[in-house]
Amino acid sequence: MALYITDECINCDVCEPECPNQAISEGPEFYVINSDRCTECVGHFEIPQCVEVCPVDCILPNPKRRETKQQLEKKFLKLTTV
């Protein structure tokens, strides 16, 4: 499933550059994750990089966007194949 950033985000700017899919951007109040681009780093890393660097643990699985590993792999291929 894609990830999302809770309102506990402190806008520290460390997650955005870590995302290999450029799914993280600055929102009106705090950073947001574009679910259409988030693969939980499947295809790039073993662990989601944004989760690894977040100092307040505010990046969680999005219960509204449940995806299997196979779906995330498909999304990765779609995003990286031109």
N, CA, C and O atoms as CSV, one atom per row, in Angstrom:
chain,resi,resn,atom,element,x,y,z
A,1,MET,N,N,0.848,-1.183,0.000
A,1,MET,CA,C,0.000,0.000,0.000
A,1,MET,C,C,0.881,1.229,0.000
A,1,MET,O,O,2.014,1.191,0.479
A,2,ALA,N,N,0.377,2.285,-0.521
A,2,ALA,CA,C,1.127,3.534,-0.519
A,2,ALA,C,C,1.216,4.060,0.912
A,2,ALA,O,O,0.470,3.638,1.795
A,3,LEU,N,N,2.123,4.966,1.111
A,3,LEU,CA,C,2.301,5.572,2.425
A,3,LEU,C,C,1.628,6.937,2.457
A,3,LEU,O,O,1.277,7.493,1.417
A,4,TYR,N,N,1.454,7.467,3.656
A,4,TYR,CA,C,0.965,8.837,3.801
A,4,TYR,C,C,1.647,9.467,4.996
A,4,TYR,O,O,2.178,8.776,5.866
A,5,ILE,N,N,1.624,10.787,5.027
A,5,ILE,CA,C,2.264,11.540,6.099
A,5,ILE,C,C,1.175,12.118,6.986
A,5,ILE,O,O,0.258,12.781,6.502
A,6,THR,N,N,1.276,11.869,8.280
A,6,THR,CA,C,0.265,12.352,9.214
A,6,THR,C,C,0.483,13.833,9.528
A,6,THR,O,O,1.494,14.424,9.149
A,7,ASP,N,N,-0.488,14.410,10.225
A,7,ASP,CA,C,-0.374,15.828,10.587
A,7,ASP,C,C,0.646,16.080,11.695
A,7,ASP,O,O,0.795,17.210,12.161
A,8,GLU,N,N,1.344,15.031,12.115
A,8,GLU,CA,C,2.427,15.192,13.085
A,8,GLU,C,C,3.730,15.632,12.407
A,8,GLU,O,O,4.736,15.863,13.077
A,9,CYS,N,N,3.704,15.744,11.087
A,9,CYS,CA,C,4.871,16.161,10.309
A,9,CYS,C,C,5.362,17.522,10.799
A,9,CYS,O,O,4.574,18.445,11.005
A,10,ILE,N,N,6.689,17.629,10.981
A,10,ILE,CA,C,7.271,18.887,11.458
A,10,ILE,C,C,7.937,19.675,10.316
A,10,ILE,O,O,8.665,20.636,10.565
A,11,ASN,N,N,7.686,19.266,9.075
A,11,ASN,CA,C,8.238,19.952,7.903
A,11,ASN,C,C,9.755,20.091,7.969
A,11,ASN,O,O,10.297,21.165,7.709
A,12,CYS,N,N,10.420,19.025,8.310
A,12,CYS,CA,C,11.873,19.060,8.467
A,12,CYS,C,C,12.617,18.943,7.134
A,12,CYS,O,O,13.827,19.159,7.082
A,13,ASP,N,N,11.914,18.608,6.075
A,13,ASP,CA,C,12.479,18.526,4.721
A,13,ASP,C,C,13.385,17.322,4.460
A,13,ASP,O,O,14.023,17.285,3.408
A,14,VAL,N,N,13.477,16.351,5.342
A,14,VAL,CA,C,14.402,15.244,5.095
A,14,VAL,C,C,13.811,14.139,4.217
A,14,VAL,O,O,14.564,13.406,3.577
A,15,CYS,N,N,12.509,14.002,4.170
A,15,CYS,CA,C,11.904,12.901,3.416
A,15,CYS,C,C,11.861,13.154,1.907
A,15,CYS,O,O,12.092,12.238,1.117
A,16,GLU,N,N,11.574,14.369,1.514
A,16,GLU,CA,C,11.379,14.676,0.084
A,16,GLU,C,C,12.551,14.243,-0.798
A,16,GLU,O,O,12.328,13.554,-1.793
A,17,PRO,N,N,13.788,14.618,-0.473
A,17,PRO,CA,C,14.889,14.218,-1.357
A,17,PRO,C,C,15.213,12.724,-1.319
A,17,PRO,O,O,15.916,12.227,-2.200
A,18,GLU,N,N,14.719,12.010,-0.328
A,18,GLU,CA,C,14.998,10.579,-0.202
A,18,GLU,C,C,14.105,9.718,-1.095
A,18,GLU,O,O,14.432,8.561,-1.361
A,19,CYS,N,N,12.992,10.265,-1.558
A,19,CYS,CA,C,12.025,9.481,-2.339
A,19,CYS,C,C,12.525,9.268,-3.766
A,19,CYS,O,O,12.680,10.234,-4.514
A,20,PRO,N,N,12.781,8.009,-4.155
A,20,PRO,CA,C,13.276,7.746,-5.504
A,20,PRO,C,C,12.214,7.948,-6.590
A,20,PRO,O,O,12.547,8.047,-7.771
A,21,ASN,N,N,10.957,8.009,-6.201
A,21,ASN,CA,C,9.865,8.169,-7.159
A,21,ASN,C,C,9.319,9.590,-7.215
A,21,ASN,O,O,8.353,9.864,-7.928
A,22,GLN,N,N,9.934,10.479,-6.469
A,22,GLN,CA,C,9.481,11.876,-6.403
A,22,GLN,C,C,7.990,11.960,-6.057
A,22,GLN,O,O,7.235,12.733,-6.646
A,23,ALA,N,N,7.599,11.141,-5.086
A,23,ALA,CA,C,6.198,11.092,-4.661
A,23,ALA,C,C,5.898,12.062,-3.524
A,23,ALA,O,O,4.731,12.298,-3.209
A,24,ILE,N,N,6.927,12.623,-2.907
A,24,ILE,CA,C,6.740,13.490,-1.745
A,24,ILE,C,C,6.909,14.949,-2.158
A,24,ILE,O,O,7.863,15.313,-2.844
A,25,SER,N,N,5.960,15.772,-1.722
A,25,SER,CA,C,6.048,17.203,-2.012
A,25,SER,C,C,5.507,17.992,-0.826
A,25,SER,O,O,4.847,17.453,0.063
A,26,GLU,N,N,5.806,19.265,-0.844
A,26,GLU,CA,C,5.347,20.138,0.224
A,26,GLU,C,C,3.862,20.418,0.017
A,26,GLU,O,O,3.444,20.848,-1.059
A,27,GLY,N,N,3.073,20.170,1.056
A,27,GLY,CA,C,1.649,20.443,1.000
A,27,GLY,C,C,1.351,21.777,1.658
A,27,GLY,O,O,2.274,22.477,2.075
A,28,PRO,N,N,0.073,22.146,1.760
A,28,PRO,CA,C,-0.285,23.431,2.353
A,28,PRO,C,C,0.099,23.557,3.832
A,28,PRO,O,O,0.431,24.646,4.301
A,29,GLU,N,N,0.052,22.445,4.556
A,29,GLU,CA,C,0.386,22.486,5.986
A,29,GLU,C,C,1.599,21.641,6.332
A,29,GLU,O,O,2.378,22.000,7.215
A,30,PHE,N,N,1.764,20.516,5.637
A,30,PHE,CA,C,2.892,19.614,5.861
A,30,PHE,C,C,3.112,18.815,4.596
A,30,PHE,O,O,2.320,18.899,3.657
A,31,TYR,N,N,4.178,18.044,4.563
A,31,TYR,CA,C,4.495,17.263,3.372
A,31,TYR,C,C,3.414,16.225,3.092
A,31,TYR,O,O,2.751,15.732,4.005
A,32,VAL,N,N,3.250,15.901,1.799
A,32,VAL,CA,C,2.250,14.930,1.370
A,32,VAL,C,C,2.903,13.919,0.424
A,32,VAL,O,O,3.937,14.194,-0.183
A,33,ILE,N,N,2.282,12.756,0.315
A,33,ILE,CA,C,2.759,11.706,-0.581
A,33,ILE,C,C,1.709,11.453,-1.646
A,33,ILE,O,O,0.540,11.222,-1.334
A,34,ASN,N,N,2.124,11.496,-2.896
A,34,ASN,CA,C,1.258,11.182,-4.028
A,34,ASN,C,C,1.168,9.653,-4.119
A,34,ASN,O,O,2.140,8.989,-4.477
A,35,SER,N,N,0.015,9.114,-3.799
A,35,SER,CA,C,-0.177,7.655,-3.778
A,35,SER,C,C,0.044,7.014,-5.136
A,35,SER,O,O,0.410,5.842,-5.215
A,36,ASP,N,N,-0.174,7.767,-6.206
A,36,ASP,CA,C,0.030,7.219,-7.549
A,36,ASP,C,C,1.511,7.013,-7.863
A,36,ASP,O,O,1.848,6.259,-8.776
A,37,ARG,N,N,2.385,7.666,-7.129
A,37,ARG,CA,C,3.833,7.551,-7.355
A,37,ARG,C,C,4.542,6.743,-6.267
A,37,ARG,O,O,5.678,6.314,-6.465
A,38,CYS,N,N,3.897,6.532,-5.136
A,38,CYS,CA,C,4.537,5.839,-4.011
A,38,CYS,C,C,4.520,4.323,-4.226
A,38,CYS,O,O,3.463,3.719,-4.410
A,39,THR,N,N,5.711,3.725,-4.201
A,39,THR,CA,C,5.830,2.266,-4.294
A,39,THR,C,C,6.419,1.682,-3.016
A,39,THR,O,O,6.830,0.522,-2.987
A,40,GLU,N,N,6.459,2.496,-1.955
A,40,GLU,CA,C,7.110,2.093,-0.703
A,40,GLU,C,C,8.552,1.688,-0.968
A,40,GLU,O,O,9.116,0.853,-0.261
A,41,CYS,N,N,9.135,2.286,-1.987
A,41,CYS,CA,C,10.511,2.040,-2.429
A,41,CYS,C,C,10.714,0.651,-3.028
A,41,CYS,O,O,11.854,0.249,-3.262
A,42,VAL,N,N,9.634,-0.093,-3.283
A,42,VAL,CA,C,9.751,-1.379,-3.966
A,42,VAL,C,C,10.418,-1.108,-5.318
A,42,VAL,O,O,10.027,-0.196,-6.047
A,43,GLY,N,N,11.419,-1.910,-5.633
A,43,GLY,CA,C,12.171,-1.736,-6.865
A,43,GLY,C,C,13.422,-0.893,-6.677
A,43,GLY,O,O,14.310,-0.894,-7.530
A,44,HIS,N,N,13.493,-0.181,-5.572
A,44,HIS,CA,C,14.650,0.660,-5.287
A,44,HIS,C,C,15.390,0.206,-4.026
A,44,HIS,O,O,16.606,0.016,-4.046
A,45,PHE,N,N,14.651,0.037,-2.937
A,45,PHE,CA,C,15.242,-0.277,-1.632
A,45,PHE,C,C,14.384,-1.303,-0.901
A,45,PHE,O,O,13.218,-1.502,-1.242
A,46,GLU,N,N,14.955,-1.942,0.090
A,46,GLU,CA,C,14.224,-2.917,0.910
A,46,GLU,C,C,13.228,-2.238,1.848
A,46,GLU,O,O,12.166,-2.790,2.136
A,47,ILE,N,N,13.572,-1.042,2.323
A,47,ILE,CA,C,12.761,-0.315,3.304
A,47,ILE,C,C,12.443,1.065,2.739
A,47,ILE,O,O,13.316,1.693,2.141
A,48,PRO,N,N,11.207,1.555,2.914
A,48,PRO,CA,C,10.895,2.905,2.447
A,48,PRO,C,C,11.860,3.929,3.049
A,48,PRO,O,O,11.990,4.038,4.269
A,49,GLN,N,N,12.518,4.660,2.190
A,49,GLN,CA,C,13.539,5.592,2.639
A,49,GLN,C,C,12.979,6.751,3.455
A,49,GLN,O,O,13.635,7.232,4.379
A,50,CYS,N,N,11.787,7.197,3.124
A,50,CYS,CA,C,11.182,8.298,3.884
A,50,CYS,C,C,10.929,7.873,5.329
A,50,CYS,O,O,11.130,8.655,6.258
A,51,VAL,N,N,10.490,6.634,5.510
A,51,VAL,CA,C,10.242,6.109,6.857
A,51,VAL,C,C,11.559,6.028,7.630
A,51,VAL,O,O,11.612,6.324,8.823
A,52,GLU,N,N,12.616,5.624,6.930
A,52,GLU,CA,C,13.926,5.493,7.566
A,52,GLU,C,C,14.437,6.821,8.114
A,52,GLU,O,O,15.038,6.851,9.188
A,53,VAL,N,N,14.210,7.916,7.395
A,53,VAL,CA,C,14.798,9.202,7.800
A,53,VAL,C,C,13.870,10.088,8.626
A,53,VAL,O,O,14.329,11.075,9.201
A,54,CYS,N,N,12.601,9.770,8.701
A,54,CYS,CA,C,11.642,10.617,9.414
A,54,CYS,C,C,11.948,10.640,10.921
A,54,CYS,O,O,11.919,9.599,11.576
A,55,PRO,N,N,12.239,11.827,11.463
A,55,PRO,CA,C,12.587,11.904,12.880
A,55,PRO,C,C,11.399,11.798,13.836
A,55,PRO,O,O,11.592,11.596,15.035
A,56,VAL,N,N,10.168,11.932,13.321
A,56,VAL,CA,C,9.000,11.878,14.208
A,56,VAL,C,C,8.068,10.704,13.903
A,56,VAL,O,O,6.970,10.625,14.453
A,57,ASP,N,N,8.500,9.798,13.033
A,57,ASP,CA,C,7.711,8.599,12.703
A,57,ASP,C,C,6.276,8.928,12.294
A,57,ASP,O,O,5.325,8.325,12.792
A,58,CYS,N,N,6.131,9.878,11.394
A,58,CYS,CA,C,4.785,10.284,10.974
A,58,CYS,C,C,4.415,9.764,9.587
A,58,CYS,O,O,3.432,10.223,9.006
A,59,ILE,N,N,5.183,8.815,9.044
A,59,ILE,CA,C,4.887,8.246,7.730
A,59,ILE,C,C,4.408,6.816,7.940
A,59,ILE,O,O,5.142,5.958,8.431
A,60,LEU,N,N,3.162,6.585,7.556
A,60,LEU,CA,C,2.494,5.312,7.835
A,60,LEU,C,C,1.883,4.721,6.575
A,60,LEU,O,O,1.696,5.434,5.588
A,61,PRO,N,N,1.564,3.416,6.591
A,61,PRO,CA,C,0.826,2.825,5.471
A,61,PRO,C,C,-0.554,3.475,5.349
A,61,PRO,O,O,-1.233,3.706,6.350
A,62,ASN,N,N,-0.951,3.762,4.134
A,62,ASN,CA,C,-2.233,4.403,3.887
A,62,ASN,C,C,-3.342,3.346,3.827
A,62,ASN,O,O,-3.407,2.579,2.867
A,63,PRO,N,N,-4.210,3.298,4.837
A,63,PRO,CA,C,-5.260,2.272,4.852
A,63,PRO,C,C,-6.277,2.457,3.713
A,63,PRO,O,O,-7.024,1.530,3.401
A,64,LYS,N,N,-6.308,3.621,3.106
A,64,LYS,CA,C,-7.229,3.883,1.993
A,64,LYS,C,C,-6.636,3.454,0.660
A,64,LYS,O,O,-7.318,3.483,-0.364
A,65,ARG,N,N,-5.371,3.057,0.669
A,65,ARG,CA,C,-4.699,2.679,-0.575
A,65,ARG,C,C,-3.942,1.373,-0.381
A,65,ARG,O,O,-2.712,1.350,-0.384
A,66,ARG,N,N,-4.682,0.300,-0.216
A,66,ARG,CA,C,-4.063,-1.011,0.005
A,66,ARG,C,C,-3.560,-1.579,-1.332
A,66,ARG,O,O,-4.309,-1.679,-2.304
A,67,GLU,N,N,-2.272,-1.944,-1.351
A,67,GLU,CA,C,-1.668,-2.513,-2.549
A,67,GLU,C,C,-0.754,-3.662,-2.153
A,67,GLU,O,O,-0.066,-3.601,-1.133
A,68,THR,N,N,-0.755,-4.702,-2.963
A,68,THR,CA,C,0.124,-5.836,-2.714
A,68,THR,C,C,1.527,-5.501,-3.212
A,68,THR,O,O,1.728,-4.509,-3.912
A,69,LYS,N,N,2.479,-6.328,-2.848
A,69,LYS,CA,C,3.848,-6.131,-3.337
A,69,LYS,C,C,3.874,-6.216,-4.860
A,69,LYS,O,O,4.612,-5.474,-5.509
A,70,GLN,N,N,3.077,-7.113,-5.433
A,70,GLN,CA,C,3.019,-7.245,-6.890
A,70,GLN,C,C,2.469,-5.967,-7.536
A,70,GLN,O,O,2.964,-5.543,-8.581
A,71,GLN,N,N,1.468,-5.360,-6.933
A,71,GLN,CA,C,0.926,-4.107,-7.458
A,71,GLN,C,C,1.963,-2.988,-7.357
A,71,GLN,O,O,2.085,-2.166,-8.265
A,72,LEU,N,N,2.703,-2.961,-6.256
A,72,LEU,CA,C,3.751,-1.955,-6.091
A,72,LEU,C,C,4.867,-2.169,-7.113
A,72,LEU,O,O,5.409,-1.202,-7.647
A,73,GLU,N,N,5.214,-3.429,-7.388
A,73,GLU,CA,C,6.221,-3.728,-8.404
A,73,GLU,C,C,5.754,-3.278,-9.784
A,73,GLU,O,O,6.540,-2.729,-10.556
A,74,LYS,N,N,4.485,-3.505,-10.096
A,74,LYS,CA,C,3.914,-3.059,-11.373
A,74,LYS,C,C,3.979,-1.535,-11.493
A,74,LYS,O,O,4.329,-0.995,-12.543
A,75,LYS,N,N,3.636,-0.859,-10.404
A,75,LYS,CA,C,3.680,0.596,-10.394
A,75,LYS,C,C,5.118,1.083,-10.594
A,75,LYS,O,O,5.354,2.039,-11.333
A,76,PHE,N,N,6.077,0.424,-9.934
A,76,PHE,CA,C,7.489,0.754,-10.105
A,76,PHE,C,C,7.898,0.639,-11.568
A,76,PHE,O,O,8.545,1.535,-12.111
A,77,LEU,N,N,7.516,-0.468,-12.205
A,77,LEU,CA,C,7.865,-0.661,-13.610
A,77,LEU,C,C,7.235,0.411,-14.495
A,77,LEU,O,O,7.876,0.909,-15.421
A,78,LYS,N,N,6.014,0.758,-14.220
A,78,LYS,CA,C,5.327,1.794,-14.996
A,78,LYS,C,C,6.032,3.156,-14.829
A,78,LYS,O,O,6.168,3.912,-15.791
A,79,LEU,N,N,6.470,3.451,-13.621
A,79,LEU,CA,C,7.129,4.730,-13.351
A,79,LEU,C,C,8.542,4.800,-13.928
A,79,LEU,O,O,9.025,5.887,-14.243
A,80,THR,N,N,9.205,3.661,-14.068
A,80,THR,CA,C,10.604,3.685,-14.487
A,80,THR,C,C,10.814,3.280,-15.938
A,80,THR,O,O,11.926,3.403,-16.451
A,81,THR,N,N,9.787,2.807,-16.603
A,81,THR,CA,C,9.898,2.418,-18.000
A,81,THR,C,C,9.331,3.520,-18.874
A,81,THR,O,O,8.208,3.984,-18.671
A,82,VAL,N,N,10.113,3.923,-19.831
A,82,VAL,CA,C,9.656,5.015,-20.708
A,82,VAL,C,C,9.124,4.468,-22.000
A,82,VAL,O,O,8.695,5.232,-22.864
